Amino acid sequence: MTPAAVISAGLIDGVNPCVFSTLVFFMSLLSLSKIRGRRLLLAGSVYCLASFITYVLLGLGLFQALRMLAGFGRTVDLIMVAALIVFAVLSFADAFRFRASGDTSKVALQIPEKVKSRIHAVMRRGLSSRWLLPGVFGVGVLVTLLESVCTGQVYLPTLALMAKRSGGVWIWWLLLYNLMFILPLLAVFALAYRGVNSMKWLAWSRRNVVWGKLLLGVLFTSLALLLWLLR
């Protein structure tokens, strides 16, 4: 584990198709609500701040849980390596399946439909709030927690490696990872402020599902290899 590895993992997690599909939906809701200009930039900043805080706190909890399981380290590592190999195979398969069909319903590793429906309901409720910014902050917190069923596939093994090799600097690596995680979100809101609409983001998201899945597959394979070597 090095800062470069943490940066790479955080960025790949941030461009995870799970995160981007949710973000595109949120951007479309903001557009329908006629939230533009400085209000859009402010709402985006609040959403990203909420996501950052929530993901950091979630990481702190998971990190402490991993340390508590230190006595079962070898068993936990083997379970995690096996899960990562499965995720890597599914990610590569998703990439080829989507390239062949263009049908997102054929993608195996994605947020479950029930969770997606819950996320969409949370977003609609948050934007219908009388107070926009508190509503957006609440959306950011709840959506980040709900998305963790997908993003946790990257986050948890990265935290496991941090617990093994980060020493006393793990908190800084955790913050660095989360900063990289929200960087793509910040970029999306900044570009939306400059006039890029949600339909363009939707088209971009669909064009890059294959690359996103391939990157995740490579990352899962790398994490599995590192956990195996450091077990």
C-alpha positions, -999 to 999 in steps of 0.1 A, spaced: 0 0 0 13 34 -11 -3 68 -15 -5 61 -53 -23 28 -46 -48 46 -23 -54 73 -49 -60 48 -77 -84 28 -56 -103 59 -45 -106 72 -80 -117 39 -95 -143 36 -67 -154 71 -75 -161 63 -112 -178 30 -103 -208 27 -127 -230 22 -96 -221 57 -83 -224 73 -117 -258 59 -126 -271 72 -93 -255 106 -99 -269 110 -134 -304 104 -120 -298 130 -93 -285 155 -119 -317 149 -139 -338 156 -108 -319 188 -102 -325 199 -138 -363 191 -136 -364 212 -103 -348 241 -123 -318 242 -99 -291 258 -120 -261 282 -118 -248 290 -83 -276 271 -66 -265 240 -86 -229 245 -76 -238 250 -39 -262 219 -39 -234 198 -55 -209 210 -30 -232 201 -1 -240 167 -17 -203 159 -20 -195 171 15 -223 148 29 -209 119 8 -174 125 20 -183 127 57 -205 96 55 -180 76 37 -152 86 61 -173 76 91 -183 44 74 -146 37 68 -137 44 104 -163 19 116 -152 -8 91 -115 -2 99 -120 -7 136 -141 -38 129 -112 -52 108 -88 -45 136 -111 -63 161 -110 -93 137 -72 -93 137 -72 -127 156 -90 -142 127 -68 -124 102 -59 -154 80 -94 -167 77 -108 -132 70 -81 -127 43 -89 -159 26 -126 -151 25 -119 -117 12 -95 -130 -15 -122 -155 -26 -148 -128 -28 -125 -105 -47 -118 -132 -73 -155 -137 -78 -160 -99 -81 -131 -97 -106 -146 -125 -128 -181 -109 -126 -167 -75 -135 -149 -88 -166 -180 -108 -176 -201 -77 -171 -178 -57 -194 -181 -82 -222 -218 -88 -217 -226 -51 -218 -204 -46 -248 -223 -73 -267 -258 -63 -256 -258 -27 -244 -284 -39 -219 -277 -28 -183 -302 -54 -169 -276 -80 -179 -250 -65 -157 -245 -87 -126 -226 -64 -103 -249 -34 -98 -271 -19 -71 -302 -42 -65 -334 -28 -80 -350 -25 -45 -321 -4 -33 -322 17 -65 -359 24 -60 -351 34 -24 -323 58 -36 -346 74 -61 -373 79 -35 -348 95 -11 -336 119 -38 -371 129 -47 -380 135 -11 -348 154 -4 -353 178 -33 -390 184 -24 -379 196 10 -387 232 19 -350 238 27 -329 228 -3 -294 225 13 -304 204 44 -325 183 20 -295 177 -3 -272 170 27 -297 143 38 -298 129 3 -260 127 2 -258 108 36 -286 83 28 -275 77 -8 -239 71 2 -250 45 28 -273 28 3 -247 28 -24 -222 11 -1 -237 -23 -10 -219 -17 -43 -190 6 -35 -181 -15 -4 -167 -42 -28 -137 -19 -33 -137 0 0 -136 -30 24 -106 -48 9 -87 -15 6 -93 -8 43 -81 -44 50 -48 -36 33 -46 -3 51 -50 -21 84 -21 -44 75 4 -19 62 -5 17 69 8 19 105 0 52 122 -7 70 89 -39 50 82 -62 80 90 -45 101 64 -47 74 38 -84 70 47 -90 107 41 -70 106 9 -90 77 -4 -123 95 3 -110 127 -13 -103 108 -45 -137 91 -42 -156 124 -43 -133 141 -69 -153 127 -99 -185 138 -82 -171 173 -78 -160 173 -114 -195 163 -126 -212 192 -106 -185 216 -119 -192 206 -155 -229 207 -150 -225 243 -137 -206 250 -170 -236 238 -190 -232 200 -195 -267 186 -191 -277 153 -176 -285 137 -210 -248 141 -220 -238 125 -187 -261 96 -193 -246 90 -228 -211 93 -213 -220 69 -185 -233 43 -209 -203 47 -232 -179 40 -203 -196 11 -186 -172 -13 -203 -141 6 -192 -155 11 -157 -161 -26 -154 -126 -35 -168 -110 -11 -143 -129 -26 -114 -119 -61 -126 -82 -51 -126 -86 -35 -92 -103 -65 -77 -76 -88 -91 -48 -65 -77 -64 -63 -43 -69 -101 -42 -32 -106 -51 -20 -81 -25 -42 -97 3 -29 -131 -7 8 -120 -6 3 -102 28 -18 -128 45 
